[in-house]
Amino acid sequence: MTDDVTNLVLEHLRHIRGKVDATALDIDDLKTRMTAVEIQVSAMNRRMDRLDERTARIERRLELADA
């Protein structure tokens, strides 16, 4: 009887460990993907900043900007 209980516990622990390992892999994948998204957002922000600067410069040259 004790062996049956021990085997059952070990089986459950193996299953839990497998799920934890799979979850860890999923988290690693999500971290990698989030880093890529952060890089893309940062690049978009830099582009928007440059566009703002260019627009401001054009407005100044055309004297459209508020003083």
Summary of the structure (lengths in Angstrom):
residues: 67
radius of gyration: 28.2
end to end distance: 88.4
largest distance: 90.8
contacts: 125
relative contact order: 0.05
helix: 90%
strand: 0%
